[in-house]
Amino acid sequence: MLQTGHPDEIVLESYCMNKLDGEQLDVFEEHLLVCGECQDRVTDTDSFVRGMRSALVAPVPEASAFGWDWKRYFQMPAPVWATAAVACAGIVGALTVYKLNPETAPLAIALSATRGGSVPTVKAGTPLDLDLDTLDLTPSVRDRIQIVNAEGTEVWSGIPSSLKNGHVHALVVARMSPGQYYVRLSDAAGIHREYSLRIGN
């Protein structure tokens, strides 16, 4: 932890990669429950880590339609990849500014798992602040939130941005096409709640 009381980037990355344990994990999660700034940092870091993992496992074609050999770009020296990492960090920073811009503030949507209730409908392309009712549950900052379409295909996943009064909040800036979606709240034991959400035109 830094002298300011906030964890440094190494601790954040270790947490998002499930490498923290013991007392260090307990101290970090206790801090995370009361620090909105670090909750936002964990959300951004988690998205960055998952994005880098996806990039590393993506297949590399032998050549493009124009005859370029893409493999040689993955054999670039470390300084080049370091520059790329800095650029990615800039993108994460830009997303944070976007999130804090009042003109693009996320729309608060309250979701309940109660059957037979009305399904909230929001306009496509709108950033969302999902408020998930977790009555009778014990939410945790390590819970996973997943959004799937009507076919069950994942379109977004992440961790809670905050826990407030028994509710789990999640900031979602992913662009989703009009249609029916389901928001799932789960942990290592499985899915605990599923909520309905409709994206309109």
C-alpha positions as a printed NumPy array, in Angstrom:
array([[  0.   ,   0.   ,   0.   ],
       [  1.141,   3.545,  -0.636],
       [  1.481,   6.2  ,   2.025],
       [ -1.77 ,   7.737,   0.745],
       [ -3.598,   4.584,   1.864],
       [ -4.398,   3.458,  -1.69 ],
       [ -2.894,   0.277,  -3.171],
       [ -0.291,   0.663,  -5.892],
       [ -0.692,  -0.671,  -9.445],
       [  1.163,  -3.917,  -8.653],
       [ -1.341,  -4.772,  -5.919],
       [ -4.259,  -3.885,  -8.206],
       [ -2.958,  -6.097, -11.004],
       [ -2.235,  -8.958,  -8.589],
       [ -5.78 ,  -8.731,  -7.228],
       [ -7.365,  -8.746, -10.714],
       [ -5.213, -11.772, -11.62 ],
       [ -6.26 , -13.587,  -8.401],
       [ -2.684, -13.585,  -7.071],
       [ -3.378, -11.9  ,  -3.725],
       [ -3.934, -14.12 ,  -0.708],
       [ -3.798, -14.208,   3.056],
       [ -3.615, -11.008,   5.074],
       [ -2.733,  -8.885,   2.026],
       [ -5.997,  -9.925,   0.333],
       [ -8.046,  -9.243,   3.475],
       [ -6.535,  -5.76 ,   3.905],
       [ -7.07 ,  -4.911,   0.237],
       [-10.723,  -6.039,   0.157],
       [-11.497,  -4.186,   3.404],
       [-10.101,  -0.997,   1.82 ],
       [-11.973,  -1.652,  -1.437],
       [-15.364,  -1.813,   0.3  ],
       [-15.101,   1.838,   1.408],
       [-13.024,   3.423,  -1.377],
       [-14.936,   4.395,  -4.509],
       [-11.749,   5.579,  -6.228],
       [-10.107,   2.157,  -5.88 ],
       [-13.32 ,   0.395,  -6.937],
       [-13.131,   2.357, -10.218],
       [ -9.415,   1.524, -10.554],
       [-10.126,  -2.189, -10.044],
       [-12.868,  -2.083, -12.716],
       [-10.511,  -0.44 , -15.231],
       [ -7.571,  -2.703, -14.342],
       [ -9.733,  -5.821, -14.574],
       [-10.945,  -4.812, -18.055],
       [ -7.356,  -4.114, -19.149],
       [ -6.088,  -7.484, -17.846],
       [ -8.899,  -9.396, -19.577],
       [ -8.243,  -7.476, -22.796],
       [ -4.539,  -8.299, -22.732],
       [ -5.292, -11.982, -22.063],
       [ -7.645, -12.075, -25.054],
       [ -5.016, -10.452, -27.262],
       [ -2.358, -12.941, -26.193],
       [ -4.458, -16.006, -27.001],
       [ -5.919, -14.71 , -30.28 ],
       [ -4.742, -16.697, -33.352],
       [ -2.255, -14.943, -35.622],
       [ -2.927, -15.351, -39.361],
       [ -0.037, -16.259, -41.639],
       [ -0.682, -13.252, -43.847],
       [ -3.422, -10.72 , -44.529],
       [ -5.307, -10.283, -47.774],
       [ -2.592,  -7.812, -48.759],
       [  0.22 , -10.304, -48.162],
       [  1.506,  -8.784, -44.916],
       [  3.21 , -11.186, -42.524],
       [  1.541, -10.405, -39.199],
       [  3.765, -12.818, -37.23 ],
       [  6.695, -10.479, -37.444],
       [  4.717,  -7.833, -35.538],
       [  4.452, -10.228, -32.571],
       [  8.238, -10.706, -32.665],
       [  8.969,  -7.03 , -32.03 ],
       [ 11.469,  -6.194, -29.24 ],
       [ 10.282,  -5.438, -25.717],
       [ 10.552,  -1.6  , -26.017],
       [  7.97 ,  -1.644, -28.812],
       [  5.533,  -3.657, -26.718],
       [  6.207,  -1.317, -23.791],
       [  5.089,   1.593, -25.976],
       [  1.962,  -0.348, -26.904],
       [  1.224,  -0.937, -23.219],
       [  1.506,   2.806, -22.533],
       [ -0.934,   3.447, -25.375],
       [ -3.394,   0.937, -23.878],
       [ -3.07 ,   2.676, -20.525],
       [ -3.961,   5.931, -22.267],
       [ -7.106,   4.327, -23.629],
       [ -8.095,   3.214, -20.127],
       [ -7.528,   6.77 , -18.917],
       [ -9.683,   8.12 , -21.718],
       [-12.484,   5.763, -20.72 ],
       [-12.251,   7.046, -17.155],
       [-12.585,  10.668, -18.349],
       [-15.496,   9.609, -20.549],
       [-17.17 ,   8.025, -17.545],
       [-16.743,  11.156, -15.424],
       [-17.911,  13.58 , -18.108],
       [-21.343,  14.933, -17.035],
       [-22.508,  14.982, -20.658],
       [-22.   ,  11.214, -20.892],
       [-22.898,  10.266, -17.323],
       [-24.177,   6.667, -17.041],
       [-27.931,   6.197, -16.787],
       [-28.933,   4.647, -13.451],
       [-31.066,   1.516, -13.995],
       [-32.502,  -0.451, -11.05 ],
       [-32.866,  -4.174, -11.772],
       [-34.855,  -6.665,  -9.701],
       [-34.863, -10.44 , -10.04 ],
       [-38.59 , -10.549,  -9.182],
       [-40.498, -12.479, -11.836],
       [-43.465, -10.854, -13.564],
       [-42.198,  -7.299, -13.111],
       [-41.646,  -4.79 , -15.898],
       [-38.403,  -5.06 , -17.879],
       [-36.412,  -1.795, -18.02 ],
       [-35.735,  -0.572, -21.566],
       [-32.883,   1.803, -22.404],
       [-31.671,   3.389, -25.625],
       [-28.85 ,   1.625, -27.469],
       [-25.407,   3.175, -26.891],
       [-26.296,   4.597, -23.459],
       [-23.662,   4.067, -20.701],
       [-25.339,   2.29 , -17.785],
       [-24.993,   2.315, -14.014],
       [-26.743,  -0.966, -13.178],
       [-28.192,  -1.182,  -9.658],
       [-28.716,  -4.9  ,  -8.886],
       [-31.047,  -5.764,  -6.009],
       [-29.217,  -8.386,  -3.899],
       [-31.875,  -8.986,  -1.235],
       [-31.081, -12.078,   0.881],
       [-27.571, -12.257,  -0.636],
       [-24.181, -11.205,   0.744],
       [-22.569,  -9.296,  -2.144],
       [-18.802,  -9.105,  -2.479],
       [-16.377,  -7.008,  -4.515],
       [-15.16 , -10.314,  -5.964],
       [-18.56 , -11.186,  -7.467],
       [-18.759, -11.391, -11.265],
       [-21.35 ,  -9.601, -13.368],
       [-22.076, -10.924, -16.853],
       [-24.424,  -9.667, -19.566],
       [-25.622, -12.162, -22.182],
       [-27.963, -11.761, -25.139],
       [-31.116, -13.795, -25.825],
       [-28.964, -16.619, -27.267],
       [-26.832, -16.784, -24.121],
       [-23.736, -15.231, -25.757],
       [-21.69 , -13.013, -23.445],
       [-21.517,  -9.354, -24.509],
       [-19.931,  -7.89 , -21.346],
       [-18.508,  -9.016, -18.016],
       [-16.831,  -7.317, -15.085],
       [-16.797,  -6.831, -11.312],
       [-18.931,  -4.545,  -9.108],
       [-18.004,  -0.887,  -9.252],
       [-19.412,  -0.428,  -5.751],
       [-21.541,  -2.049,  -3.035],
       [-24.164,   0.201,  -1.44 ],
       [-26.914,  -0.709,   1.049],
       [-27.204,  -4.314,  -0.105],
       [-27.112,  -3.39 ,  -3.788],
       [-24.406,  -4.172,  -6.329],
       [-23.551,  -1.446,  -8.83 ],
       [-21.872,  -2.046, -12.184],
       [-20.758,   0.555, -14.73 ],
       [-21.284,  -0.681, -18.298],
       [-20.093,   1.297, -21.325],
       [-20.25 ,  -1.593, -23.822],
       [-22.293,  -0.932, -26.965],
       [-25.162,  -3.399, -27.22 ],
       [-27.493,  -3.812, -30.185],
       [-31.266,  -3.532, -29.646],
       [-32.746,  -6.709, -28.163],
       [-33.303,  -8.722, -24.978],
       [-30.43 ,  -9.181, -22.519],
       [-29.894, -10.887, -19.169],
       [-27.636,  -9.653, -16.371],
       [-26.172, -12.43 , -14.218],
       [-24.61 , -12.047, -10.771],
       [-22.335, -14.914,  -9.741],
       [-19.311, -15.981,  -7.739],
       [-17.097, -19.065,  -7.701],
       [-20.073, -21.183,  -6.554],
       [-22.201, -20.263,  -9.59 ],
       [-24.962, -17.869, -10.707],
       [-27.019, -16.409,  -7.847],
       [-29.308, -13.934,  -9.618],
       [-30.437, -13.141, -13.163],
       [-32.07 ,  -9.874, -14.196],
       [-33.794,  -8.873, -17.455],
       [-32.811,  -5.81 , -19.483],
       [-34.027,  -4.64 , -22.883],
       [-32.039,  -2.407, -25.253],
       [-34.21 ,  -0.33 , -27.587],
       [-33.419,   1.652, -30.756]])
